[in-house]
């Protein structure tokens, strides 16, 4: 199978596992915004974002090493046993100890809520570890099925505990914990990764090697947390928990861009790691950079032009202010997506220190702008700092990555596409029916302009399948 075919296959499989979680978030969003108060919605957002801090600090990011190290030794069962056994033996007790500290550290919360939060975090840590192990063993279908189960359970539990029983914030945390737990059970049964585990295969040398790879990712994970959560904390302390709820809602539609980005990036990391040893790696990475740039820009163009409709369909309650933050966050998410793509090259060459350095620099920028401007421009400080920090992250990485591989790109094309996306964002911001209609035509034209070869290939493939049946 060619590299492109394998990438397409893995992208298709992983798309299932990344699409449904986003869909689940959108389906449950009207329930949450309707049934939770603004204060509860703000706390719910902090709980879901805080998991991105707990995960890297509690596990030292060793689950990321699982994926990268398994790629090279998939056929060697003894080495697979060593990696799986070492990771689980290290990770489970360390996570439990970290969450015990968290339980007593959480301020001003009912013990039941704190226990549920810790249960959710533990289930999420373990299921993410099993998913990375499954990806490393080329069991991408099991990864996706696990994510599907999580999504379905999250929707069902939200309906039952938040909408039907009116359990409020407690019900929403039960839904999160229940979904992660069910997802963990499914991936354990399907992947049978547990059969590789034995305490006798635990290796201190293997642990040291993996931690040497993974520990630089801790600053990266912390920095990404700062970039996401500092906005929430600064907004909460400066403007109140209700303002944080508004900002949380503002992020929901722009984050849908991850449907295009995260699916491709996950599959891309595997291909990038394998191709890194090939003679034509520079040419391949350059081709993938252009493909990713056009794909993400095309999907963002469609997302921006449909935002007025999506906002009316999925957002309930008094969140009108959130709409005006979205145009800024759209452009921010574009740069984040491209930065994630470049991060895949760091993973391929095991340059995890560079990931941490570039992300830390961007995170510091984000926090400084947040604090400096929040009193003057309100929520725009949060969205604006996110845009600037992600832009800097992209610039840092594209310059740094070229020290390893000579990626070539068309600067004029990049500037032209970005200018078009900015115009779309302005039209979206103005909220005029005529401009919204023009924007829809504009967005569709952008997508087909940037991805015409992809559209033709999908159309040709579809027609062949139709003719066969």
Buried (B, 14 or more C-beta within 10 A) or exposed (E): EEBEEBBBEBBEBBBBBBBBBBBBBBBBBBBBBEBBBBBBBBBBBBBBBBBBBBBBBBBBBBBBBBBBBBBEBEEEEEBBBBBBBBBBBBBBEBBEEBBEEBBEEBEEBEEEBBBBBBBBBBBBBBBBBBBBBBBBBBBBBBBBBBBBBBBBBBBBBBBBBBBEEEBBBBBBBBBBBBBBBBBBBBBBEBBEBEEBBEEEBBBEEBBEBBBEBBBBBBBBBBBBBBBBBBBBBBBBEBBBBBBBBBBBBBBBBBBBBBBBBBBBBBBBBBBBBBBBEEEEBBBBBBBBBBBBBBBBBBBBBBBBBBBBEBBEEBBBBEBEBBBBBBBBBBBBBBBBBBBBBBBBBBBBBBBBBBBBBBBBBBBBBBBBBBBEBBEEEBBBBBBBBBBBBBBBBBBBBBEBBBEBBEBEEEEEBBEEBBEBBEBBBEBBBEEEEEBBEBBBEBBBEBBBBBBEEBEEEEEEEEEEEEEEE
